Amino acid sequence: MVYREMQKVLRAYGEVLRLVRRLPEDSRPYYAKFARENFVNYREVDPKDAAAVQDLLRRTYNHSLWVLSKYGVDESVAAKLKGICSA
């Protein structure tokens, strides 16, 4: 189970970085760095605590939607991230 949760988090991180590529070119470095810092900051979360991991994934998805909306990117491009975060 721990391995599965870790894989889910890594897939979410990769998908967030792919979504960053859809942002305007001048804002990409900021959001890529922001995503990395957040994933690094939360590495102390116990992967055995499924509720905590799911909460972080839910916040990842919601924040991603907010950023996409801010830049006028269609939120439907985050469907894969939604699948990862809600599974």
PDB file of N, CA, C and O in Angstrom:
ATOM      1  N   MET A   1       0.829  -1.199   0.000  1.00  0.00           N
ATOM      2  CA  MET A   1       0.000   0.000   0.000  1.00  0.00           C
ATOM      3  C   MET A   1       0.868   1.255   0.000  1.00  0.00           C
ATOM      4  O   MET A   1       0.554   2.216  -0.703  1.00  0.00           O
ATOM      5  N   VAL A   2       1.950   1.265   0.773  1.00  0.00           N
ATOM      6  CA  VAL A   2       2.821   2.435   0.839  1.00  0.00           C
ATOM      7  C   VAL A   2       3.406   2.720  -0.537  1.00  0.00           C
ATOM      8  O   VAL A   2       3.467   3.872  -0.965  1.00  0.00           O
ATOM      9  N   TYR A   3       3.834   1.674  -1.223  1.00  0.00           N
ATOM     10  CA  TYR A   3       4.407   1.827  -2.553  1.00  0.00           C
ATOM     11  C   TYR A   3       3.385   2.453  -3.506  1.00  0.00           C
ATOM     12  O   TYR A   3       3.721   3.324  -4.308  1.00  0.00           O
ATOM     13  N   ARG A   4       2.153   2.003  -3.408  1.00  0.00           N
ATOM     14  CA  ARG A   4       1.091   2.518  -4.274  1.00  0.00           C
ATOM     15  C   ARG A   4       0.838   4.001  -4.020  1.00  0.00           C
ATOM     16  O   ARG A   4       0.649   4.775  -4.959  1.00  0.00           O
ATOM     17  N   GLU A   5       0.835   4.391  -2.755  1.00  0.00           N
ATOM     18  CA  GLU A   5       0.627   5.805  -2.410  1.00  0.00           C
ATOM     19  C   GLU A   5       1.797   6.657  -2.902  1.00  0.00           C
ATOM     20  O   GLU A   5       1.600   7.772  -3.387  1.00  0.00           O
ATOM     21  N   MET A   6       3.005   6.132  -2.776  1.00  0.00           N
ATOM     22  CA  MET A   6       4.179   6.870  -3.240  1.00  0.00           C
ATOM     23  C   MET A   6       4.130   7.040  -4.754  1.00  0.00           C
ATOM     24  O   MET A   6       4.472   8.104  -5.271  1.00  0.00           O
ATOM     25  N   GLN A   7       3.713   6.011  -5.460  1.00  0.00           N
ATOM     26  CA  GLN A   7       3.594   6.086  -6.918  1.00  0.00           C
ATOM     27  C   GLN A   7       2.536   7.119  -7.314  1.00  0.00           C
ATOM     28  O   GLN A   7       2.715   7.859  -8.282  1.00  0.00           O
ATOM     29  N   LYS A   8       1.458   7.165  -6.576  1.00  0.00           N
ATOM     30  CA  LYS A   8       0.392   8.115  -6.869  1.00  0.00           C
ATOM     31  C   LYS A   8       0.897   9.551  -6.704  1.00  0.00           C
ATOM     32  O   LYS A   8       0.608  10.417  -7.529  1.00  0.00           O
ATOM     33  N   VAL A   9       1.642   9.789  -5.648  1.00  0.00           N
ATOM     34  CA  VAL A   9       2.186  11.130  -5.399  1.00  0.00           C
ATOM     35  C   VAL A   9       3.170  11.514  -6.498  1.00  0.00           C
ATOM     36  O   VAL A   9       3.141  12.646  -6.980  1.00  0.00           O
ATOM     37  N   LEU A  10       4.032  10.598  -6.899  1.00  0.00           N
ATOM     38  CA  LEU A  10       4.985  10.889  -7.971  1.00  0.00           C
ATOM     39  C   LEU A  10       4.278  11.145  -9.299  1.00  0.00           C
ATOM     40  O   LEU A  10       4.691  12.019 -10.062  1.00  0.00           O
ATOM     41  N   ARG A  11       3.231  10.400  -9.575  1.00  0.00           N
ATOM     42  CA  ARG A  11       2.461  10.628 -10.802  1.00  0.00           C
ATOM     43  C   ARG A  11       1.782  11.997 -10.762  1.00  0.00           C
ATOM     44  O   ARG A  11       1.728  12.696 -11.774  1.00  0.00           O
ATOM     45  N   ALA A  12       1.265  12.380  -9.593  1.00  0.00           N
ATOM     46  CA  ALA A  12       0.629  13.693  -9.446  1.00  0.00           C
ATOM     47  C   ALA A  12       1.650  14.804  -9.672  1.00  0.00           C
ATOM     48  O   ALA A  12       1.356  15.795 -10.339  1.00  0.00           O
ATOM     49  N   TYR A  13       2.836  14.640  -9.122  1.00  0.00           N
ATOM     50  CA  TYR A  13       3.897  15.642  -9.304  1.00  0.00           C
ATOM     51  C   TYR A  13       4.240  15.789 -10.785  1.00  0.00           C
ATOM     52  O   TYR A  13       4.348  16.906 -11.292  1.00  0.00           O
ATOM     53  N   GLY A  14       4.407  14.680 -11.467  1.00  0.00           N
ATOM     54  CA  GLY A  14       4.705  14.717 -12.895  1.00  0.00           C
ATOM     55  C   GLY A  14       3.599  15.391 -13.691  1.00  0.00           C
ATOM     56  O   GLY A  14       3.868  16.152 -14.620  1.00  0.00           O
ATOM     57  N   GLU A  15       2.373  15.114 -13.327  1.00  0.00           N
ATOM     58  CA  GLU A  15       1.241  15.718 -14.038  1.00  0.00           C
ATOM     59  C   GLU A  15       1.163  17.215 -13.766  1.00  0.00           C
ATOM     60  O   GLU A  15       0.838  17.989 -14.667  1.00  0.00           O
ATOM     61  N   VAL A  16       1.455  17.631 -12.543  1.00  0.00           N
ATOM     62  CA  VAL A  16       1.477  19.061 -12.234  1.00  0.00           C
ATOM     63  C   VAL A  16       2.529  19.754 -13.098  1.00  0.00           C
ATOM     64  O   VAL A  16       2.273  20.830 -13.638  1.00  0.00           O
ATOM     65  N   LEU A  17       3.702  19.152 -13.234  1.00  0.00           N
ATOM     66  CA  LEU A  17       4.739  19.754 -14.075  1.00  0.00           C
ATOM     67  C   LEU A  17       4.308  19.817 -15.537  1.00  0.00           C
ATOM     68  O   LEU A  17       4.646  20.770 -16.238  1.00  0.00           O
ATOM     69  N   ARG A  18       3.566  18.815 -16.004  1.00  0.00           N
ATOM     70  CA  ARG A  18       3.042  18.870 -17.369  1.00  0.00           C
ATOM     71  C   ARG A  18       2.019  20.002 -17.520  1.00  0.00           C
ATOM     72  O   ARG A  18       1.972  20.665 -18.556  1.00  0.00           O
ATOM     73  N   LEU A  19       1.213  20.217 -16.498  1.00  0.00           N
ATOM     74  CA  LEU A  19       0.241  21.305 -16.544  1.00  0.00           C
ATOM     75  C   LEU A  19       0.931  22.671 -16.525  1.00  0.00           C
ATOM     76  O   LEU A  19       0.445  23.624 -17.135  1.00  0.00           O
ATOM     77  N   VAL A  20       2.046  22.761 -15.834  1.00  0.00           N
ATOM     78  CA  VAL A  20       2.801  24.018 -15.799  1.00  0.00           C
ATOM     79  C   VAL A  20       3.219  24.426 -17.210  1.00  0.00           C
ATOM     80  O   VAL A  20       3.296  25.617 -17.513  1.00  0.00           O
ATOM     81  N   ARG A  21       3.485  23.452 -18.068  1.00  0.00           N
ATOM     82  CA  ARG A  21       3.875  23.756 -19.450  1.00  0.00           C
ATOM     83  C   ARG A  21       2.757  24.435 -20.235  1.00  0.00           C
ATOM     84  O   ARG A  21       3.014  25.016 -21.289  1.00  0.00           O
ATOM     85  N   ARG A  22       1.545  24.374 -19.749  1.00  0.00           N
ATOM     86  CA  ARG A  22       0.417  25.003 -20.434  1.00  0.00           C
ATOM     87  C   ARG A  22       0.236  26.463 -20.028  1.00  0.00           C
ATOM     88  O   ARG A  22      -0.583  27.177 -20.606  1.00  0.00           O
ATOM     89  N   LEU A  23       0.992  26.898 -19.047  1.00  0.00           N
ATOM     90  CA  LEU A  23       0.906  28.278 -18.577  1.00  0.00           C
ATOM     91  C   LEU A  23       1.722  29.184 -19.492  1.00  0.00           C
ATOM     92  O   LEU A  23       2.541  28.701 -20.274  1.00  0.00           O
ATOM     93  N   PRO A  24       1.504  30.496 -19.399  1.00  0.00           N
ATOM     94  CA  PRO A  24       2.329  31.417 -20.185  1.00  0.00           C
ATOM     95  C   PRO A  24       3.814  31.223 -19.852  1.00  0.00           C
ATOM     96  O   PRO A  24       4.180  30.938 -18.712  1.00  0.00           O
ATOM     97  N   GLU A  25       4.636  31.382 -20.856  1.00  0.00           N
ATOM     98  CA  GLU A  25       6.062  31.077 -20.722  1.00  0.00           C
ATOM     99  C   GLU A  25       6.742  31.811 -19.569  1.00  0.00           C
ATOM    100  O   GLU A  25       7.612  31.247 -18.906  1.00  0.00           O
ATOM    101  N   ASP A  26       6.357  33.053 -19.324  1.00  0.00           N
ATOM    102  CA  ASP A  26       7.018  33.826 -18.269  1.00  0.00           C
ATOM    103  C   ASP A  26       6.649  33.373 -16.859  1.00  0.00           C
ATOM    104  O   ASP A  26       7.371  33.677 -15.909  1.00  0.00           O
ATOM    105  N   SER A  27       5.540  32.652 -16.705  1.00  0.00           N
ATOM    106  CA  SER A  27       5.135  32.201 -15.365  1.00  0.00           C
ATOM    107  C   SER A  27       5.541  30.751 -15.074  1.00  0.00           C
ATOM    108  O   SER A  27       5.446  30.300 -13.933  1.00  0.00           O
ATOM    109  N   ARG A  28       5.983  30.035 -16.081  1.00  0.00           N
ATOM    110  CA  ARG A  28       6.324  28.614 -15.888  1.00  0.00           C
ATOM    111  C   ARG A  28       7.410  28.374 -14.843  1.00  0.00           C
ATOM    112  O   ARG A  28       7.233  27.506 -13.988  1.00  0.00           O
ATOM    113  N   PRO A  29       8.531  29.107 -14.872  1.00  0.00           N
ATOM    114  CA  PRO A  29       9.572  28.823 -13.865  1.00  0.00           C
ATOM    115  C   PRO A  29       9.082  28.990 -12.434  1.00  0.00           C
ATOM    116  O   PRO A  29       9.440  28.210 -11.552  1.00  0.00           O
ATOM    117  N   TYR A  30       8.259  30.013 -12.206  1.00  0.00           N
ATOM    118  CA  TYR A  30       7.740  30.245 -10.860  1.00  0.00           C
ATOM    119  C   TYR A  30       6.908  29.064 -10.382  1.00  0.00           C
ATOM    120  O   TYR A  30       7.120  28.561  -9.278  1.00  0.00           O
ATOM    121  N   TYR A  31       5.962  28.617 -11.207  1.00  0.00           N
ATOM    122  CA  TYR A  31       5.072  27.541 -10.776  1.00  0.00           C
ATOM    123  C   TYR A  31       5.768  26.183 -10.738  1.00  0.00           C
ATOM    124  O   TYR A  31       5.402  25.326  -9.933  1.00  0.00           O
ATOM    125  N   ALA A  32       6.759  25.975 -11.591  1.00  0.00           N
ATOM    126  CA  ALA A  32       7.532  24.730 -11.519  1.00  0.00           C
ATOM    127  C   ALA A  32       8.306  24.680 -10.204  1.00  0.00           C
ATOM    128  O   ALA A  32       8.357  23.644  -9.541  1.00  0.00           O
ATOM    129  N   LYS A  33       8.904  25.806  -9.838  1.00  0.00           N
ATOM    130  CA  LYS A  33       9.646  25.876  -8.574  1.00  0.00           C
ATOM    131  C   LYS A  33       8.688  25.737  -7.389  1.00  0.00           C
ATOM    132  O   LYS A  33       8.995  25.054  -6.412  1.00  0.00           O
ATOM    133  N   PHE A  34       7.536  26.383  -7.483  1.00  0.00           N
ATOM    134  CA  PHE A  34       6.534  26.304  -6.425  1.00  0.00           C
ATOM    135  C   PHE A  34       6.082  24.866  -6.209  1.00  0.00           C
ATOM    136  O   PHE A  34       5.966  24.408  -5.072  1.00  0.00           O
ATOM    137  N   ALA A  35       5.827  24.154  -7.307  1.00  0.00           N
ATOM    138  CA  ALA A  35       5.394  22.755  -7.212  1.00  0.00           C
ATOM    139  C   ALA A  35       6.473  21.909  -6.557  1.00  0.00           C
ATOM    140  O   ALA A  35       6.187  21.116  -5.660  1.00  0.00           O
ATOM    141  N   ARG A  36       7.702  22.074  -6.997  1.00  0.00           N
ATOM    142  CA  ARG A  36       8.806  21.287  -6.426  1.00  0.00           C
ATOM    143  C   ARG A  36       8.948  21.559  -4.934  1.00  0.00           C
ATOM    144  O   ARG A  36       9.062  20.628  -4.138  1.00  0.00           O
ATOM    145  N   GLU A  37       8.940  22.823  -4.559  1.00  0.00           N
ATOM    146  CA  GLU A  37       9.094  23.174  -3.148  1.00  0.00           C
ATOM    147  C   GLU A  37       7.982  22.568  -2.301  1.00  0.00           C
ATOM    148  O   GLU A  37       8.235  22.091  -1.195  1.00  0.00           O
ATOM    149  N   ASN A  38       6.761  22.585  -2.809  1.00  0.00           N
ATOM    150  CA  ASN A  38       5.658  22.019  -2.043  1.00  0.00           C
ATOM    151  C   ASN A  38       5.773  20.508  -1.910  1.00  0.00           C
ATOM    152  O   ASN A  38       5.514  19.960  -0.838  1.00  0.00           O
ATOM    153  N   PHE A  39       6.153  19.835  -2.973  1.00  0.00           N
ATOM    154  CA  PHE A  39       6.309  18.389  -2.869  1.00  0.00           C
ATOM    155  C   PHE A  39       7.456  18.031  -1.937  1.00  0.00           C
ATOM    156  O   PHE A  39       7.376  17.039  -1.213  1.00  0.00           O
ATOM    157  N   VAL A  40       8.519  18.824  -1.944  1.00  0.00           N
ATOM    158  CA  VAL A  40       9.644  18.576  -1.041  1.00  0.00           C
ATOM    159  C   VAL A  40       9.237  18.865   0.400  1.00  0.00           C
ATOM    160  O   VAL A  40       9.594  18.115   1.309  1.00  0.00           O
ATOM    161  N   ASN A  41       8.492  19.947   0.611  1.00  0.00           N
ATOM    162  CA  ASN A  41       8.080  20.316   1.967  1.00  0.00           C
ATOM    163  C   ASN A  41       7.189  19.269   2.625  1.00  0.00           C
ATOM    164  O   ASN A  41       7.201  19.123   3.847  1.00  0.00           O
ATOM    165  N   TYR A  42       6.429  18.550   1.833  1.00  0.00           N
ATOM    166  CA  TYR A  42       5.497  17.563   2.383  1.00  0.00           C
ATOM    167  C   TYR A  42       6.036  16.140   2.334  1.00  0.00           C
ATOM    168  O   TYR A  42       5.275  15.188   2.510  1.00  0.00           O
ATOM    169  N   ARG A  43       7.310  15.983   2.103  1.00  0.00           N
ATOM    170  CA  ARG A  43       7.867  14.626   2.035  1.00  0.00           C
ATOM    171  C   ARG A  43       7.862  13.937   3.396  1.00  0.00           C
ATOM    172  O   ARG A  43       8.032  12.720   3.479  1.00  0.00           O
ATOM    173  N   GLU A  44       7.669  14.702   4.451  1.00  0.00           N
ATOM    174  CA  GLU A  44       7.636  14.134   5.795  1.00  0.00           C
ATOM    175  C   GLU A  44       6.290  13.485   6.131  1.00  0.00           C
ATOM    176  O   GLU A  44       6.166  12.820   7.160  1.00  0.00           O
ATOM    177  N   VAL A  45       5.298  13.669   5.287  1.00  0.00           N
ATOM    178  CA  VAL A  45       3.988  13.057   5.526  1.00  0.00           C
ATOM    179  C   VAL A  45       4.143  11.546   5.453  1.00  0.00           C
ATOM    180  O   VAL A  45       4.754  11.011   4.529  1.00  0.00           O
ATOM    181  N   ASP A  46       3.590  10.886   6.424  1.00  0.00           N
ATOM    182  CA  ASP A  46       3.689   9.434   6.499  1.00  0.00           C
ATOM    183  C   ASP A  46       2.865   8.797   5.380  1.00  0.00           C
ATOM    184  O   ASP A  46       1.645   8.959   5.349  1.00  0.00           O
ATOM    185  N   PRO A  47       3.511   8.077   4.461  1.00  0.00           N
ATOM    186  CA  PRO A  47       2.761   7.457   3.362  1.00  0.00           C
ATOM    187  C   PRO A  47       1.772   6.397   3.839  1.00  0.00           C
ATOM    188  O   PRO A  47       0.892   5.986   3.082  1.00  0.00           O
ATOM    189  N   LYS A  48       1.907   5.957   5.071  1.00  0.00           N
ATOM    190  CA  LYS A  48       0.962   4.983   5.625  1.00  0.00           C
ATOM    191  C   LYS A  48      -0.331   5.653   6.062  1.00  0.00           C
ATOM    192  O   LYS A  48      -1.349   4.988   6.254  1.00  0.00           O
ATOM    193  N   ASP A  49      -0.287   6.962   6.217  1.00  0.00           N
ATOM    194  CA  ASP A  49      -1.472   7.725   6.613  1.00  0.00           C
ATOM    195  C   ASP A  49      -2.240   8.105   5.340  1.00  0.00           C
ATOM    196  O   ASP A  49      -2.032   9.177   4.771  1.00  0.00           O
ATOM    197  N   ALA A  50      -3.110   7.223   4.918  1.00  0.00           N
ATOM    198  CA  ALA A  50      -3.837   7.402   3.659  1.00  0.00           C
ATOM    199  C   ALA A  50      -4.665   8.686   3.657  1.00  0.00           C
ATOM    200  O   ALA A  50      -4.785   9.338   2.620  1.00  0.00           O
ATOM    201  N   ALA A  51      -5.230   9.053   4.789  1.00  0.00           N
ATOM    202  CA  ALA A  51      -6.053  10.260   4.855  1.00  0.00           C
ATOM    203  C   ALA A  51      -5.207  11.507   4.607  1.00  0.00           C
ATOM    204  O   ALA A  51      -5.638  12.417   3.899  1.00  0.00           O
ATOM    205  N   ALA A  52      -4.022  11.553   5.178  1.00  0.00           N
ATOM    206  CA  ALA A  52      -3.139  12.711   4.989  1.00  0.00           C
ATOM    207  C   ALA A  52      -2.670  12.808   3.543  1.00  0.00           C
ATOM    208  O   ALA A  52      -2.630  13.895   2.967  1.00  0.00           O
ATOM    209  N   VAL A  53      -2.318  11.671   2.965  1.00  0.00           N
ATOM    210  CA  VAL A  53      -1.875  11.651   1.568  1.00  0.00           C
ATOM    211  C   VAL A  53      -3.025  12.083   0.661  1.00  0.00           C
ATOM    212  O   VAL A  53      -2.823  12.877  -0.259  1.00  0.00           O
ATOM    213  N   GLN A  54      -4.206  11.578   0.907  1.00  0.00           N
ATOM    214  CA  GLN A  54      -5.364  11.945   0.082  1.00  0.00           C
ATOM    215  C   GLN A  54      -5.690  13.425   0.223  1.00  0.00           C
ATOM    216  O   GLN A  54      -6.071  14.068  -0.755  1.00  0.00           O
ATOM    217  N   ASP A  55      -5.547  13.968   1.416  1.00  0.00           N
ATOM    218  CA  ASP A  55      -5.792  15.394   1.629  1.00  0.00           C
ATOM    219  C   ASP A  55      -4.797  16.227   0.822  1.00  0.00           C
ATOM    220  O   ASP A  55      -5.176  17.224   0.207  1.00  0.00           O
ATOM    221  N   LEU A  56      -3.543  15.828   0.825  1.00  0.00           N
ATOM    222  CA  LEU A  56      -2.531  16.555   0.053  1.00  0.00           C
ATOM    223  C   LEU A  56      -2.815  16.468  -1.445  1.00  0.00           C
ATOM    224  O   LEU A  56      -2.666  17.453  -2.169  1.00  0.00           O
ATOM    225  N   LEU A  57      -3.216  15.305  -1.897  1.00  0.00           N
ATOM    226  CA  LEU A  57      -3.540  15.156  -3.318  1.00  0.00           C
ATOM    227  C   LEU A  57      -4.755  16.006  -3.697  1.00  0.00           C
ATOM    228  O   LEU A  57      -4.789  16.591  -4.779  1.00  0.00           O
ATOM    229  N   ARG A  58      -5.729  16.072  -2.829  1.00  0.00           N
ATOM    230  CA  ARG A  58      -6.913  16.889  -3.088  1.00  0.00           C
ATOM    231  C   ARG A  58      -6.516  18.371  -3.164  1.00  0.00           C
ATOM    232  O   ARG A  58      -6.992  19.102  -4.034  1.00  0.00           O
ATOM    233  N   ARG A  59      -5.645  18.805  -2.251  1.00  0.00           N
ATOM    234  CA  ARG A  59      -5.181  20.196  -2.285  1.00  0.00           C
ATOM    235  C   ARG A  59      -4.347  20.464  -3.533  1.00  0.00           C
ATOM    236  O   ARG A  59      -4.405  21.556  -4.097  1.00  0.00           O
ATOM    237  N   THR A  60      -3.572  19.472  -3.963  1.00  0.00           N
ATOM    238  CA  THR A  60      -2.787  19.607  -5.192  1.00  0.00           C
ATOM    239  C   THR A  60      -3.707  19.858  -6.373  1.00  0.00           C
ATOM    240  O   THR A  60      -3.466  20.758  -7.177  1.00  0.00           O
ATOM    241  N   TYR A  61      -4.748  19.069  -6.474  1.00  0.00           N
ATOM    242  CA  TYR A  61      -5.699  19.212  -7.576  1.00  0.00           C
ATOM    243  C   TYR A  61      -6.401  20.563  -7.519  1.00  0.00           C
ATOM    244  O   TYR A  61      -6.480  21.262  -8.529  1.00  0.00           O
ATOM    245  N   ASN A  62      -6.906  20.933  -6.359  1.00  0.00           N
ATOM    246  CA  ASN A  62      -7.633  22.199  -6.234  1.00  0.00           C
ATOM    247  C   ASN A  62      -6.746  23.403  -6.541  1.00  0.00           C
ATOM    248  O   ASN A  62      -7.177  24.341  -7.211  1.00  0.00           O
ATOM    249  N   HIS A  63      -5.520  23.374  -6.055  1.00  0.00           N
ATOM    250  CA  HIS A  63      -4.615  24.484  -6.334  1.00  0.00           C
ATOM    251  C   HIS A  63      -4.265  24.540  -7.816  1.00  0.00           C
ATOM    252  O   HIS A  63      -4.157  25.624  -8.390  1.00  0.00           O
ATOM    253  N   SER A  64      -4.089  23.389  -8.428  1.00  0.00           N
ATOM    254  CA  SER A  64      -3.808  23.343  -9.867  1.00  0.00           C
ATOM    255  C   SER A  64      -4.954  23.958 -10.663  1.00  0.00           C
ATOM    256  O   SER A  64      -4.722  24.704 -11.614  1.00  0.00           O
ATOM    257  N   LEU A  65      -6.179  23.650 -10.278  1.00  0.00           N
ATOM    258  CA  LEU A  65      -7.336  24.246 -10.953  1.00  0.00           C
ATOM    259  C   LEU A  65      -7.344  25.760 -10.798  1.00  0.00           C
ATOM    260  O   LEU A  65      -7.663  26.488 -11.738  1.00  0.00           O
ATOM    261  N   TRP A  66      -6.992  26.222  -9.617  1.00  0.00           N
ATOM    262  CA  TRP A  66      -6.968  27.660  -9.370  1.00  0.00           C
ATOM    263  C   TRP A  66      -5.947  28.343 -10.280  1.00  0.00           C
ATOM    264  O   TRP A  66      -6.237  29.381 -10.875  1.00  0.00           O
ATOM    265  N   VAL A  67      -4.759  27.761 -10.386  1.00  0.00           N
ATOM    266  CA  VAL A  67      -3.711  28.353 -11.226  1.00  0.00           C
ATOM    267  C   VAL A  67      -4.133  28.323 -12.694  1.00  0.00           C
ATOM    268  O   VAL A  67      -3.973  29.316 -13.403  1.00  0.00           O
ATOM    269  N   LEU A  68      -4.663  27.207 -13.148  1.00  0.00           N
ATOM    270  CA  LEU A  68      -5.108  27.124 -14.541  1.00  0.00           C
ATOM    271  C   LEU A  68      -6.186  28.168 -14.824  1.00  0.00           C
ATOM    272  O   LEU A  68      -6.164  28.822 -15.867  1.00  0.00           O
ATOM    273  N   SER A  69      -7.115  28.319 -13.906  1.00  0.00           N
ATOM    274  CA  SER A  69      -8.184  29.298 -14.069  1.00  0.00           C
ATOM    275  C   SER A  69      -7.621  30.720 -14.097  1.00  0.00           C
ATOM    276  O   SER A  69      -8.077  31.560 -14.873  1.00  0.00           O
ATOM    277  N   LYS A  70      -6.649  30.975 -13.265  1.00  0.00           N
ATOM    278  CA  LYS A  70      -6.017  32.298 -13.194  1.00  0.00           C
ATOM    279  C   LYS A  70      -5.453  32.714 -14.547  1.00  0.00           C
ATOM    280  O   LYS A  70      -5.518  33.885 -14.921  1.00  0.00           O
ATOM    281  N   TYR A  71      -4.903  31.757 -15.270  1.00  0.00           N
ATOM    282  CA  TYR A  71      -4.294  32.051 -16.565  1.00  0.00           C
ATOM    283  C   TYR A  71      -5.213  31.731 -17.742  1.00  0.00           C
ATOM    284  O   TYR A  71      -4.777  31.766 -18.892  1.00  0.00           O
ATOM    285  N   GLY A  72      -6.455  31.427 -17.471  1.00  0.00           N
ATOM    286  CA  GLY A  72      -7.426  31.199 -18.530  1.00  0.00           C
ATOM    287  C   GLY A  72      -7.229  29.899 -19.293  1.00  0.00           C
ATOM    288  O   GLY A  72      -7.663  29.777 -20.439  1.00  0.00           O
ATOM    289  N   VAL A  73      -6.574  28.921 -18.662  1.00  0.00           N
ATOM    290  CA  VAL A  73      -6.389  27.615 -19.292  1.00  0.00           C
ATOM    291  C   VAL A  73      -7.603  26.758 -18.951  1.00  0.00           C
ATOM    292  O   VAL A  73      -8.041  26.719 -17.801  1.00  0.00           O
ATOM    293  N   ASP A  74      -8.135  26.083 -19.941  1.00  0.00           N
ATOM    294  CA  ASP A  74      -9.306  25.241 -19.740  1.00  0.00           C
ATOM    295  C   ASP A  74      -9.011  24.176 -18.680  1.00  0.00           C
ATOM    296  O   ASP A  74      -8.032  23.437 -18.786  1.00  0.00           O
ATOM    297  N   GLU A  75      -9.852  24.108 -17.681  1.00  0.00           N
ATOM    298  CA  GLU A  75      -9.642  23.176 -16.570  1.00  0.00           C
ATOM    299  C   GLU A  75      -9.741  21.713 -16.993  1.00  0.00           C
ATOM    300  O   GLU A  75      -9.305  20.824 -16.261  1.00  0.00           O
ATOM    301  N   SER A  76     -10.301  21.462 -18.149  1.00  0.00           N
ATOM    302  CA  SER A  76     -10.439  20.067 -18.596  1.00  0.00           C
ATOM    303  C   SER A  76      -9.075  19.425 -18.844  1.00  0.00           C
ATOM    304  O   SER A  76      -8.972  18.198 -18.875  1.00  0.00           O
ATOM    305  N   VAL A  77      -8.025  20.234 -19.020  1.00  0.00           N
ATOM    306  CA  VAL A  77      -6.692  19.660 -19.230  1.00  0.00           C
ATOM    307  C   VAL A  77      -6.188  18.989 -17.949  1.00  0.00           C
ATOM    308  O   VAL A  77      -5.206  18.247 -17.991  1.00  0.00           O
ATOM    309  N   ALA A  78      -6.834  19.236 -16.832  1.00  0.00           N
ATOM    310  CA  ALA A  78      -6.430  18.642 -15.555  1.00  0.00           C
ATOM    311  C   ALA A  78      -7.177  17.344 -15.260  1.00  0.00           C
ATOM    312  O   ALA A  78      -7.150  16.863 -14.128  1.00  0.00           O
ATOM    313  N   ALA A  79      -7.839  16.774 -16.258  1.00  0.00           N
ATOM    314  CA  ALA A  79      -8.610  15.548 -16.033  1.00  0.00           C
ATOM    315  C   ALA A  79      -7.726  14.397 -15.570  1.00  0.00           C
ATOM    316  O   ALA A  79      -8.125  13.615 -14.707  1.00  0.00           O
ATOM    317  N   LYS A  80      -6.533  14.289 -16.136  1.00  0.00           N
ATOM    318  CA  LYS A  80      -5.631  13.216 -15.721  1.00  0.00           C
ATOM    319  C   LYS A  80      -5.213  13.393 -14.263  1.00  0.00           C
ATOM    320  O   LYS A  80      -5.169  12.428 -13.500  1.00  0.00           O
ATOM    321  N   LEU A  81      -4.904  14.648 -13.879  1.00  0.00           N
ATOM    322  CA  LEU A  81      -4.539  14.920 -12.492  1.00  0.00           C
ATOM    323  C   LEU A  81      -5.706  14.588 -11.569  1.00  0.00           C
ATOM    324  O   LEU A  81      -5.501  14.048 -10.482  1.00  0.00           O
ATOM    325  N   LYS A  82      -6.916  14.905 -11.988  1.00  0.00           N
ATOM    326  CA  LYS A  82      -8.100  14.583 -11.174  1.00  0.00           C
ATOM    327  C   LYS A  82      -8.195  13.082 -10.970  1.00  0.00           C
ATOM    328  O   LYS A  82      -8.485  12.624  -9.864  1.00  0.00           O
ATOM    329  N   GLY A  83      -7.955  12.313 -12.021  1.00  0.00           N
ATOM    330  CA  GLY A  83      -7.984  10.864 -11.908  1.00  0.00           C
ATOM    331  C   GLY A  83      -6.949  10.329 -10.935  1.00  0.00           C
ATOM    332  O   GLY A  83      -7.217   9.406 -10.166  1.00  0.00           O
ATOM    333  N   ILE A  84      -5.771  10.918 -10.978  1.00  0.00           N
ATOM    334  CA  ILE A  84      -4.695  10.490 -10.070  1.00  0.00           C
ATOM    335  C   ILE A  84      -5.053  10.844  -8.629  1.00  0.00           C
ATOM    336  O   ILE A  84      -4.905  10.023  -7.724  1.00  0.00           O
ATOM    337  N   CYS A  85      -5.517  12.055  -8.430  1.00  0.00           N
ATOM    338  CA  CYS A  85      -5.761  12.546  -7.067  1.00  0.00           C
ATOM    339  C   CYS A  85      -7.014  11.958  -6.431  1.00  0.00           C
ATOM    340  O   CYS A  85      -7.120  11.926  -5.205  1.00  0.00           O
ATOM    341  N   SER A  86      -7.955  11.496  -7.230  1.00  0.00           N
ATOM    342  CA  SER A  86      -9.194  10.983  -6.649  1.00  0.00           C
ATOM    343  C   SER A  86      -9.217   9.465  -6.567  1.00  0.00           C
ATOM    344  O   SER A  86     -10.120   8.891  -5.958  1.00  0.00           O
ATOM    345  N   ALA A  87      -8.244   8.815  -7.166  1.00  0.00           N
ATOM    346  CA  ALA A  87      -8.223   7.349  -7.160  1.00  0.00           C
ATOM    347  C   ALA A  87      -7.825   6.795  -5.816  1.00  0.00           C
ATOM    348  O   ALA A  87      -7.759   5.578  -5.645  1.00  0.00           O
TER     349      ALA A  87
END
